[in-house]
């Protein structure tokens, strides 16, 4: 049976993490929180938990999975979500 690869080598190398810092256009398109997202965020206790949950929510949208190390979020993403 032939081996089938779904990801290119570059895609496989960056899967599960940020390959590069998202552009401003990507941040505005993908990393926003709509009303339904904000409702989920508000269920968390404490600002630190709300911020962390928000980061995980937008990260899973962009990366396609949760980060192995949740601290490996680019500063541009942290700043954008914090706004």
N, C-alpha and C positions, 0 to 999 in steps of 0.2 A: 504494500500500500504506500503510495507516495506521501511524503511529508508536506503538509500545507501550513504555511505561515500566514497569519492574519495581519501581523504588524511588520513593517519594515524594521531593519536594524536600528535606525534612528528613533522610530516610534517606540520600539521595545526598550531602548536605553532611557527614554524620558517618561515611560509609563509610570503613573503613580506619583509624579512630582511635577513641579513647574519646570518645563524645559527652558523657558525664557520668560522674562518679565512681560506681562501683557501690556499691550499698547493702551493709550488713553481711550481710544475708540473701543477696544475690547473691554476695558474696565466699565465703560458706560453702558455697553451692550449686555454684558454677562454678569457683572459683579454688583448689580443693583439689587435692592430688596424691595419687592412690591408689598402691597398691603397684607397679602396672605403670609408672606415671609415674615413680616414685622409682627404679625399676630403670633406666629410660632416662636419668634425670638422673645417676645414679651412674657412668655410662659416660664422663662428661665429666671432664676434668682440672681441678683447681683449683676452689676455692670460687666464685671470680668467674664461671667458665664454667658451673658448675652452677646458680648463681643466675640468670644470664642466660638459660640454656636453659629453666629453670623459668618465668621471666617470659614468654618467647616462647610456651611451651606453653599457659599459661593465657590469654594474650592472644589467641592464634588461636582459642581456644574462644569467647571473648567477642565479639571484633570480627569474626571470620570470615575474617581474613587477617592477614598479618604487617604490622607497622607500618612505614611508610616511614622514620620516625625512631624507632628502638627506645628512645630516651630519653624519649619522650612517654608514659610510663606514670604514672598518678596515684600519688601518695604512698601512698594507702590500699592500693593493690594491692601496691606494693613492700613495705610493712610487713606485710601479711597473708601474702604468699609467704615473706618472710624468717622469719616465725615458724615 
